[in-house]
């Protein structure tokens, strides 16, 4: 019988960085094993680290950690060795390399993100995304950094929220079969607009699941193949009339992957704009 695998994430802050790295890596093993993942965040005291390691020892867990204080990293490694636990330091080696390159020592102070201007910019961006979700407040499209256009259930809202966490003001506009897009969309910088599309099969699956979750019949137009095919053709016709809009296929793509594509295109366009002669 195969022993259940466990991975414990230890951090002196939110553990978000380590968890994201871990989850991304585990995707590559999703067909083989699904280990238990436990998160221990805000570990600021030695006894808190000891408690987490003791629990990890009982599960014979792999330890992945992000601890910025060098003394506590040494403590963690020593105690993990005593418990015969395998560890992986996600931040110590990076800080060592940065220290050498930048010719400076890290502060070693754990904590949540500082309340600097970037933090408040992210808060403002999230509020903007909420206010301009699903075609709301179209008059504000001119203030957006990115405008997403696509059919219902093409990840417009979660993608808007994710990009907002990067500090971008994102609006999204739905494509509805037979209805024109808001005129304000035509009046803004078209380089800000990105189309989202999806395959027929994936859209049927997503919409059917949505209807089931709402306890609604799944044989409505919203999830019917013939209706979805017409919607997708209508969306393609719109995208064809706007060749300046990059169109991203979100089929089977995680939000993070779609966001990376949008960010890469945006950065390329901004770089070209900066390099253009005045």
N, C-alpha and C positions, 0 to 999 in steps of 0.2 A: 504494500500500500504506500502510495506517494505521500510524503509528509507535506502538510500545508505550509506554503511559503508566506513569510511576513516581511514587510519592509516598514521600518519606522523612520519618519522624517523628524529631525530635531532642529529647532531654530531658536535664536534669541530674538527674532522679530516675528513677522506674520507667517513665515514658512511658505509664502506664496511662490517665491522663486524656485525653491527646491522642489516643491510639489509639482509645479508646471514642468520643470525639466524631467522629473520622474515620470509623470503621466505621458509626456511625449515619447520617452524612451520605451515605456511599457506597451505602447501601441504595436511595436515591432514583435511583441511576444503574445499578443492577444489571442492567437489561435492555439497557443501552447499551454499557458498558465495564467491564472488571475490571482495574484498574491493579495493578501490583506495589506492595506496601506493605512497606517495610523500616523496622525500628525500631532506633534508636540510643539506648540508655538510659545513664544514669549518666555523662554527658559533663561532667566536672568541670574538665578542663584545656583550654587554648586549642588545643593541638595535636590533641586528640581531636575538637574541633569542626571544625578544618581538614581532618582526614582524612575525616570524614563528608561535608563539603561537596565535597571533591575527588571522592569516589565519586558523589555526587549530580550533579555536573557532567558526569560521563561518561555518565550516564543521562538528562541533561536533566530531572531530577526536580523536582517541586514540593516545597518545604520547609515542613513544619508543625512548629512548635516550641513547647516550654514551657521557657523558661530564666528563672529568677527573678533571677539576678544581672544588674543593669542594664549593667555593663561588658561582660559576655559577650554580652548581647543585641546591643549595639552592634557588637561584634566580628563576630558572626554575620551581621548585616545588611550590614556593610561587605564581608565576604568573599563573601557570596552575591551582592552587587552586582558584585563583580569577576568572579565566575564566571557572571554573567548568569542567575542563578537567581531564580525567583519564590518569595516567602516569605509565610508567614502566622503571626503571633504570637498564640497562643491565650491567653496569660496577661499579657503586658505591659500591654495597654490596660486589662484588668480591674484589675490592681494599681494602675495610675494613677488610675482612678476611685475605687477603695477608699481610696487614700491621701488623695485630696481629701475624700471624704465622712467618713472616720474621723479626719481631721486628724492623720495619723500616717504615718511612713515605714515601708515594709516592711523586714524584716531583710535580705532578699536572700541568705539562706542556703539553698542547695539541700539536699535530703535526703529520706530516707524518712520515713514517718509516725513521730512521736515515740511512745515507749513510755509513753503516758499511760493514764489509767483507761479512756478510750474504746477504746483498743487492746486492753486486757485483757478488756474487756466483749465485744468482737467475738470474741476467741479463745474465751471461755466460751460464747458463743452458738453458734459453729460446733461445739464439742464437744457441746453440748446437741442440736443438729440431728442429728448423727451418732448419738447415743445413742437418740434418739426418732424414728428414721426407720422408715417402713413399719410403724407400729403397735407398735414396741418400747417397753418400759418405760411401759406405759399409765398406771401409777400416778403418773408424773411430768407428766401432761397439765396438772395444776393449776398447774404452775410455768411453763407456756408463755405467751408473749405472743400467739402466733398458732398456731392448729391448722388444718391443711389436710386436707380430706377429699375423696377422689375415687377413681375406679377406677384400676387399673394403667395406667401410661403416660399419665397426665394431668399430668405435669410436677411431681408433688409433691416429689420429692427435689431436683431442681435449683432449684426455687423456694424450698424450705426453705433450701438452702445460700446462695442469693443474698440472701434476707432476713436470714440469720444474719450476712452480711457487713455488714449495716446495724446490727448489734448487737441484733437481736431473737431471742429464744429461740423457735424454731419446731419444732413436732412435726407429723408427718403420719400420717394413719390411712387405711389402704386400705379401700375398699368392695369386698367379695367377694360375688358373687351367692349369695344364700341364707343368708348368715351375718350374724348381728347385729353391730352395732358395739359396741365395748367399753363397759361400763356407766360407766366413768370419764369418757367423753365427755359423758354426760348430766349429770354432777355438777359440771362446771366452768362458768364464766361463758360463756354461749352467744354473747356478743358477740365472743368470741375466735375463733370457728369460722368457716371459710370453705369453701364447697364449690367443687370444680373439676369442670367438665364439658367435653365435647368432641364434635364431630360424628362421626357413624358413619364417614364416609369417611376422615377424618383418623386416627381410631383404628385402623381397618383397616390403613391405610398404615404407621403407626408400629409397630404390633405385628408386621406382616408383615416389616418391615425388621429388627426385633429378632430374630425367629426366624431369618431368613436369616443374620444376624450370628453367631448361635449354632449355625449349621449344623443347624437343626431344621426339620422339615416345616412348611410354612405353612398346611396344611389342618387344623390342630388347632382345637379350640374357641376357643382364645385369640385367633385372628385371623379366625374365621368370622363373616360378617355377621349370621346369625341369632342367634348366641350374644352378639355384641356388642350387638345391639339389645335383647336381654333384660337385659343388664347395665346398659345406659344407662337402661332403664325402671325397673329396681330402684333405681338411684341417684337418679333423678328422684323416685321415691316417697319415698325417705329425705329428700331436700331439701324436698319438699312438707310433710312432717311437721315440718320445722324451718324455718319461714318467717323466723326471725331470722338464719339463716345466709345471707349474701350468696353468690350462686353466680356464679362467673366462668367464662365460656367461653374455654378456652385454644386453641381451633382457630385455626391460622395466626397465633398470637400469639407474639412473642418473650418469653423469660422476663422481661426487663426491663419489658416492657409490662404483663404480668400482675402483676408485683410493684408497679408504679406504681398499678394499680387497687386492689390490696389495701391498700397504704400510704395511699392517698387515703381509702378507706372507714374505715380504722382511725383516721386523724387526725380525720376528721369526727366519729366516735363519741367519741373522747377529748375533742374540743372541746366537744361537747354535754354530756358528763359534767362537764367543768370549769365550764361555765356554769350547770349545774343548781343551784337553791337548796339550801343545806345543810339 
